[in-house]
Amino acid sequence: MILYRFLLSLAAPVLLIRAALSGGLRERLGHGGPDAARRGRVLWLHGASNGELTAARPLIDALLAHDPAIALIVTCNSATGRALVDGWNLPRVSVRFAPLDLRIALRRFIATWQPEALIVVENELWPNRMQVMRALHRPVILVSARMSPRSARRWQKLPGLAAQVLGAIRYLSAQDSASAARFAELGLPSDRIGPALNLKSLTEPPADIDTAALKALQGVYARADTVLAASTHEGEERVILRGYAQALSERPGLRLILAPRHPRRRDELVALLEQRRLNFAVRSRGEMPGPDTHVYLADTLGEMPLWYSLAGISFVGGSLVPRGGHTPFEPVALGSALLHGPHLENFAETYAALQAGGGAILVQDAEAFARCLIGCDAAAQAALAQRARKVLTDLRPSAGLAPLTRQITELLT
């Protein structure tokens, strides 16, 4: 822990500069705002960005309904996540950028909001944050916690720091049994580990899709002829574009929406599309696709539900390269048939169930991707999507969030 704090102090100037450039420096330093005042039983819930916060929405609703005295301060790392929570307009919920993992910022933040507990969504294990709450005898709760094999190996190399972090955890509900086992192997006592629950399995289809944009784009994109490459990473787009080009020779009406995980890679992907000599339009430039546009580069944040709604079939990225794969819950909820690569550590059990139930197709390379696009017509897409929906519905816990909500409130001081 001492070494971590020393290294963090060395990195502090860089962190402060980045916070200043991205906006929200005062909040990153733990300062409050116009509504920074204790209101009832305040819980601090943290999720990294849109995906984690969207997954946490049902839990937030459940906590607010469970106890009218509960209020939440929600923190995140991104401007889009902050805007997402702001847009919910929920009573008794405030949102801020997360304070930096510096003790001075954390103490200022906690003094302002006085949270009775910290609820961490998925895998944001910040040591100082957790230790400051522990020192105040306020529980740290991990929900839908994820621990990949790679992350477990990293923590094993830092046994002292891992012991400090795990010692702060009062209760953990992992998103799958494999993650729970890895936390246990790292040293988390079994009596602090509850039943596994993946919050994303409880997420309903978003109701706030931009209907005007959807209607306009549906005039260009016939769903059965539209494929989405969602949340792609470096190394995946070349494979996808090669497979798409092969399929295009057999299905000239096929159209591709390419939505990279990181929109900042736009220029790199534009160069790749130019190299492939494909007609394309770029979302961030305000360009709209036309009948002859092969690829729409969807280099924006927060619009993935729109793209899933347009696409009859979706490839979920982070799975052709060793990134662990991204969530299958959103495309399935929006009725898009599911393709994925072999790297699925982040959702291993879910994808295994989808494979067993015939609800997803594994593609290893461009040729396999092309074969899927050529052979998967509207009827095949609908059947694949229907099987996937059944598999994921069966995975949802019958008791829902009631046990987790009850466990959280029982731990409050």
N, C-alpha and C positions, 0 to 999 in steps of 0.2 A: 504493500500500500504506500509506503514511503517513497519507493522508486516511482510508482505511478504518479504520485503528487509532484515529485521533482520534475519528471518528464513533462507533466501537464503545465507546470509553471514555465518551463522553457518554451512550450508551444503557445502560451497564452497570448503573446503579441500577435501571432498569426491568426489565432481564433478571433481576437477582437477586431482585427482588420477585416476579416471575412464577414463578421457579423455587421460591421459598419457598412460594408459595401452592399450586403444583401438586404439591409434595412432591419429595423427592430433591435438596434443595439441596446437601448434602454431595457427592453424586455429580456434580452439575453443576459443582462447584468442583474436581473432579478427585480428590477423596479416594477411597480404596479401600473395602474392606469386609473381612469375615471371611476371604474366600478371595483377597484381593489379594496374591498372591505369584507370582513368575515360575515357570512350570512348562513346561519344554521350550522349543520354538520358538513364541513367542507371536505371533499375528497379530491385528491389530485390524480387525474388520469392522464397518462402520457402515451402517445402513439407517434411513430416517426413521421408519417405523412398520410396521404389520402387513403391508401389501402388499409392501413392499420386502424385509422379513425372510422372509416366506413364499416369495417368489421366490428368496431366497438360500439357503434350506434345502438344496436339492440340492447346491449348491456347498460349503456347510459340511460336509455328509456326505462329499463327495468329498475334501475337504482332510484331514479326520480319517482317512479310510481310506487316503489316499495316503502319509501319514507318521505313524506312531504317536507321534512326538515333538512333533507340532504341537498346540498348544492355541489357543483363540480367546477373545478378549475382544470380545463383541458389544455395540455401543452403539446407542441409538435415542433418539428425541425424545419418545416417548409412553409413558404407563403401560401402555396395552394392548399395545404392542409389547414392552415389558419383560416383561409377564406371559406373552406368547406364547412367548418364548424360554425363560423359566423353566419353562414347562409342557412343553417338549421333554425336559427332564431328560437332556441329552446329556452324556456324559463329556467332560472337557477343554474345556467351554464355560462361560464365565461371562457374565453380562449386567449392564450398568449403563446408567443414563441418560448420554447423551453429555455430555462436558464442554463448557461454554460456550466460544465461540471467543475466549477471553481467554488470552493467553500464560501467565499465572500458573497458570490452571486446567489448561491443556494440558500444561505442563511437569510439574506435579504428577502428572497422570494417567499420562504417559509414563514418569516416573521410577518409579512404582509397578509398572506392568505391563511395561515394557520391550518394547513390540511391535517386531518386526523389519520390519513392513510395515503399511501402512494400505490396506484394501480398501474402496472406496466403492461402494455399490450405487445405481445410477441417476443422481441429479442433486444430491447434497448437496455442493456445491463451497464449503466453508468455507475462506477464504484463510489465516487464521492456522494452522488445523489442518494444512493441507497444507504450509505454509512451515516450520513447526516440524519436521515429519517430514523435509522436504527438507534442512534444516540439519543434521540428524543423519545424513544419507546413508542414510535408510531409504525404500524405494520407496513411492510412492503409486500405487495401481492402481485404475482405474475399470472396473467390470464392469456389463454391461447398461446402459451409460451412455446417457442421454437428453438431447438438446439440441433443443428446439423452435425454430421460427423466431422466436418472440417472445423466448425466452431469448437466442438468438444476437444479436438486435438490441440487447438490453440490454448484453450483454458488449461488443459493438462500440463502445458509447458510453463504455466504460471500458477503453481499450486497455492502459493501464499495469497495472491490476489484473488484467486478463485474461492478460497476459503472465506475471505472477508466478504465477497459478494454473496456467496451462498448463505453465509451466516446472517445476512440481513433479511433473507426471504422468510416470511412467516407462513405463506401459503402459495402453492403453485398449482395451477391447472394447465397442463400442457395441451398442445393442439393434437398430439397423437401419442401413442404408447411408446414409440421409439424415442421421442424427445424426452418424455418423462424418465425413461431408463437412463438416458445420458446425463440428465441432471442428478439422478441417484448415484450413478457411477462417479460423478465428480465430487460427491459428498453431501448432497442435500438429503437430510433425514427423511425416511419414508413417511413419518407421521405429518410431514409438511406438504406432501404431494397428494392432491385430490384427483378425482376422476378427470380423464382427458376430455377436453371440449374445444373444438375448433370454432371460434366465433364466426368465421366466414361461412360456415355451414348454415348459420341462422340468418344470414343477410338476405333480405328480400330484394327483388329487382328494383333499381332506382326509379323513383317517380319523377325526377327532375331532369330527364333528358330534354335537350333542346329540340322541341317538336318542330320548330320552323326549319332548323338545319336538317333534321331528319327528313322532313317532307321534301325539301329542296334536293337533297342528295338521293332520295329514293327515285327521283326522276331520271337519275343517271345510272344508279346501281340496282339492277335486278338481284334480289337476294341470293337466288340459287347460283348466280354467276359471279358472286362476289366473295373473295377470300380475304381474310384479315390476318396479317402477321402481327401479333400483339406483344408489346413489351420485349422487343428483340434486343439482343446485345451484340457487341462487336464479334464478328466471326459467323453470325447466323444469317445476316442479310445476303451475303454472297451465295450461300446455299439456297436460300429461299428464292432469290431472283433467278438463279440458274434453273431451279425446278419450275418456277412460274413460266419462264421463257419456253421451256420444253412443253409444258401443258398448253401454252398459248397457241402453239402450232396445231394442236388438235381441237382446242376450244377457243376460237378467235374472239369470242365475246366475253371471255374471262377477264375480270378486273381484280386488281390487288390494292388493298389499303395497307400501307406499311407504317406501323405505329411504334417507333423505337422507344425503349425504356427511358432513354435520356435524350430529350429534344435538342440538347446542345450539340449532338452529333449530326445536325442537319447538313452542314457543308460536306462532311465526309460521305453522307448518303447521297446527296445530290451528285457528287462526282461519280459515285458508283452507278447511279442511274444513267448518267450521261455516257459512261463507259459501256453500259449495256444497250444503249441506243433505244431506250424505252421512253415513250411519251409520258410525261409526269407533270403533276401540279403539286404545289407546296402549300400546306394549310396555313403555316405561320406567316406567309406572304399575302394571305387573303385571296389566294387563287382558288378557283372552283374547277373541278374536273368537268370535262365534256365527254361526248360519246367516244372520242378517239383517245382519251387519256387512259393509258395502261395502268399507271401506278399513281395513287394519291399518297403523298408523303405526309402523314398525320403527325407532324412534329409539334404537338401541343400537349399540355397537361390537363387532366381532368375531363377528357372527352371520351375515354375508353368505352363507357356504356353506349355512346352514340355509334361507335364503330362496330361493337358487337351486335347492335340492333340492325345494322346494315348488312352484315356478313352472314351468309348461309353456313360458312365453314370458317373456323378460326384455328390458326396455329398459335399455341401459347409459348412465348419465348423463354429464354433463360434455360432451355432444355436441350438444345443442340450443342451448347457449350456448358462447361461445368459451373453453372450458376444456381443449380438446385431447382429450377423451374418456378413458374409463377402460378397463381391461383387458378384452378379450373372452375371455381364456383360462379364467378361473374359471367363467363360466356355461356355456361349451362343455364343459368337463371334467365338469360336473355335469348335462349333458344338457338344458339349457334352450335353447330356440330364441332367436335373437338379433335384436334391433332396436337401431338407433342413429340419432343425428342426423348432421348434416353436418360437425361440427367434430371431426376425428379426428387432429390433428397428432401426438399422443403415440404413436399406434399406426398411423400412416398406411399403412405397407406391409402390416401384418397385416390391417387392414380392407379394403385394396384386394384382397388375395388372397381374403378371405372374399366380397367382392362378386363377384369374377370366378368363384368356384366355387359361387355360389348359396347361400352359407352364412350370409348376413345380409341384413336388409332395412333400407334407409334410409327414415326418416320425417322429413319436414321440418316438419310442423305437426300440430295436433290432429286435423284431418280425416284425414290419412294414418295417424295412430296409430289412430284409431277403425276405419278400414277394415281394418287389419292384425288388430286384435282380433276383429273380426266374422268375417273370412274365414279366420282361422288356427285350424282345428280340431285335434283330437288328431293326426290323420294328417299334416296339414301341418306341425305343430310337430315331429313326430318326423323327418320328411324334412329339414326345415331344420336341425335339430340334428345329424343324421347327416352332412349335407354339410359343416357347419362343422367337425365333428370330423375328417373326412377332410382338409380344407384345413389345419387346424392340425397334424395329425399329419405331413403332408407337409412342413411348414415346419421341423420339428424337425431339428436337425443330426444326421447319421448318426453322427458321432464323439462326440456327447454332450459331456460336460464334460472329457473327458480332455485335449484340447489346452490349455484354459484352466487347468486344475489344474497341468499341467506348466509352463506359462509362469509362473504365480505362484510356484511353488516354485523355479524357476530364478532368479528375481529376488531371492530372500531373501539377506540378508547372511551 
